[in-house]
Amino acid sequence: MTKAPSHQGRGLRRSRDISGYAWIMGTMLIELFSLILILGALAVVLPMAIRVFRNRDDR
């Protein structure tokens, strides 16, 4: 005997919601990581650029 159609797919719907949540969290983590990477690169490059331009002005 098979189950009623209303009972079929409930588990699938729930797992689909969880995978959608995981996808959203994954994209948010990737965006956060890229933002941290960009800010870290700026923290390294800006002081170097400031030193270079100050040295050029002194000459």
C-alpha positions in Angstrom: 0.0 0.0 0.0 1.3 3.4 -0.9 1.2 6.6 1.2 -1.2 9.4 0.5 0.1 12.0 -1.9 0.0 14.7 0.8 2.7 12.8 2.8 5.0 12.5 -0.2 7.6 15.2 -0.7 7.6 16.7 2.8 11.1 15.5 3.5 12.2 16.7 0.1 10.8 20.1 0.7 12.5 20.4 4.0 15.9 19.3 2.6 15.5 21.7 -0.3 14.9 24.5 2.2 18.1 23.5 4.1 20.1 23.4 0.9 18.8 26.8 -0.1 19.8 28.1 3.3 23.2 26.6 2.9 23.6 28.2 -0.5 22.7 31.6 0.9 25.1 31.2 3.8 27.8 30.0 1.4 27.4 33.0 -0.9 27.4 35.3 2.2 30.6 33.7 3.4 32.3 34.1 0.0 31.3 37.8 -0.1 32.6 38.3 3.4 35.8 36.6 2.6 36.3 38.7 -0.5 35.6 41.9 1.4 38.2 40.9 4.1 40.6 40.1 1.3 40.1 43.4 -0.4 40.4 45.3 2.9 43.6 43.4 3.8 45.1 44.2 0.4 44.3 47.9 0.9 45.9 47.8 4.3 49.1 46.6 2.7 49.1 48.6 -0.5 48.1 52.0 0.8 50.9 52.5 3.3 53.4 51.4 0.7 52.0 53.8 -1.8 52.1 56.6 0.8 55.7 55.9 1.5 56.6 55.9 -2.3 54.9 59.2 -3.0 56.4 60.8 0.2 59.9 59.7 -1.0 59.3 61.2 -4.4 58.2 64.5 -2.9 61.3 64.7 -0.7 63.7 64.5 -3.7 
